[in-house]
């Protein structure tokens, strides 16, 4: 049976994230562990290379001309639109937001959008929100699909992360463990005793990120082993 993430954090730091009792700060230990795991996943996703970030993507369908609210979304990867009613999806090219109106102007050779050459753009909208628009305007018969990064919410007792690259899961545990140890050190009489562990966790975390981002260790890191 796989260890859940809190058990893994406990093994690294001695912080029991499976404990549902209140912590020194009032929040349950398990609630803290869940938040640290969720924050860690977001941090890892933000530095992933494109081919791994794609594994963290989800799709939102648009079937109207009011666009898509981006304030709760992150990192649009690409947009596609149906060419005909119920037809195949065509990649949309991105144009500057300030040229959005030209997407509906047949006289605009550069920005005019057609079913065979659809576009999308992002503009600031009412109340300073960001919205993504596709042109020609989508409908229920000719939808647009926006593929964007989705940040997971991770429970302390989870054993895997949905919509997330398997090769990066251990980094989420390491990053959450760093925060857990820092929290634990706050309430220890001799926090300096934990400094070597904290340094080791940080080293493992940053080295792991380096491997994912660059595909291999730098020569200096290899020589240090």
SULSULFEN-V176818 format. One record per backbone hydrogen bond with DSSP energy under -0.5 kcal/mol. NH is the residue of the N-H (numbers start at 0). CO is the residue of the C=O. Records with the same first field share a line. If there is no record, write none. Layout:
NH=CO ; CO
This chain:
4=157
5=155
7=3
8=4
9=5
10=6
11=7
12=8
13=9
14=8
15=13
16=5 ; 14
18=15
22=26
25=22
28=20
29=18
31=27
32=28
33=29
34=30
35=31
36=32
37=33
38=34
39=35
40=36
41=37
42=38
43=39
44=40
45=41
46=42 ; 43
47=43 ; 44
51=48
52=48
53=49
54=51
55=52
56=53
57=147
59=145
61=143
66=63
67=131
69=129
70=129
72=69
73=148
76=146
77=146
79=144
80=89
81=142
82=87
85=140
86=83
89=80
91=78
92=117
94=119
98=95
99=96
101=98
102=98 ; 99
103=100
104=101
105=103
107=104
108=106
111=107
112=102
113=116
116=113
118=134
119=92
120=132
122=130
124=128
127=124
128=125
130=122
131=67
132=120
134=118
137=63
138=141
143=61
144=79
145=59
146=77 ; 144
147=57 ; 145
148=73 ; 74
149=55
151=149
153=151
157=154
161=159
163=160
167=164
168=165
170=167
171=167 ; 168
172=168
173=169
174=170
175=171
176=172
177=173
178=174
179=175
180=176
181=177
182=178
183=179
184=180
185=181 ; 182
186=182 ; 183
187=184
190=187
192=189
193=190
194=191
197=193
198=194
199=195
200=196
201=197
202=198
203=199
204=200
205=201
206=202
207=203
208=204
209=205
210=206
211=207
212=208
213=209
214=210
221=217
222=218
223=219
224=220 ; 221
